[in-house]
């Protein structure tokens, strides 16, 4: 079952039985009739006859009668006649076979009912939500050892540009850069439950990107093109995508990441990312990851952790634009990190980011902000 972690069930998985399946004790103590403990106190304890003991893993061989009690381990099956368990801390054996009770217990106290965890036929896990470790435990408790899940979406990652060379290149010529974005995007895809496919580097030669897109579209659930999405003369993405599909938009009111292109071809979404690594990763985090969760069948994407922190300085913005600001959080203070979009180190130093929403013209120093944390 461990292979199912973070996978998305295709449908609700119903429990074949009630859990835990029997009424059991949540404490070490004595199974009693609650009424026999009413009014018990340190000064005026109740005295009960010890009728026997319950052993772990087997059905009780003794029942609780009025004025009696049965010794209980945590997790033991509640014997017939009992409706509560009094904690051992509130009892004492004053003489052999006699138990003194100094605290009353209400009916149901110290007991988990047979279907308190899950009722028979109720969902153990719901479709459309990634499985977490506790979900795997609950499935195992119900005897469910296999689950039908959605396939991991295949995400083709295409890098473009004559200046881009593979990461394993040992010596760079003047003007060349190693392909850092593809490796980082692959990591984000894995974190979001997808299967990255590094489709290689495409040159700026006319027609080359169209050919590569045609090649990968048939076997992909999402295609991401790194670089080539701006409006410069050398940028081929828009034309190549228009030749194989339909462009939804070219340019977003987001910083960084304005040149982003969104499109689709025969139902397969395509994202054209800016060439600068920081911009590309920020945009994919805001748009690509939610889209990837949706493609994977996830109706409720896992919430990202966040903290409240005090902003250390003023942040300016433009109304109508969403700004994503990288920050480092120290002792409850969020310090914005700035740098050119070509610098990946801005992201590696950041603990998370702050969003300046579209209607705002900035954020004032000293206010508390929500910081979305990176994993």
Buried (B, 14 or more C-beta within 10 A) or exposed (E): BEEBEBBBBBBEBBBEBBBBBBBBBBBBBBBBBBEBBEEBEEEEBBBBEBBBBBEEEEEBEBBBBEEBBBBBBBBBBBBEBBBBBBBBEBBEEEEEEEBBBBBBBEEBBBBBEBBBBBBBEEBBBEBBBBBEEEBBEBBEBBEBEEBEBBEBBBBBBBBBBEBBBEEEEEEEEEEEBBBBBBBBBBEBBBBBBBBBBBBBBBBBEEEBBBEBBEBBBEEBBBBBBBBBBBEEEEBBBBBBBBEBBEBEEBBBEBBBBBBBBBBBBEEBBBBBBBBBBBBBBBBBBBBBBEBBBBBBBBEEBBEEEBBEBBBBEEBEBBEEBBBBBBBBBEEEEBBBBEEEBEBBEBBEEBBBBBBBEBEBEEBEEEEEBEBBBBE
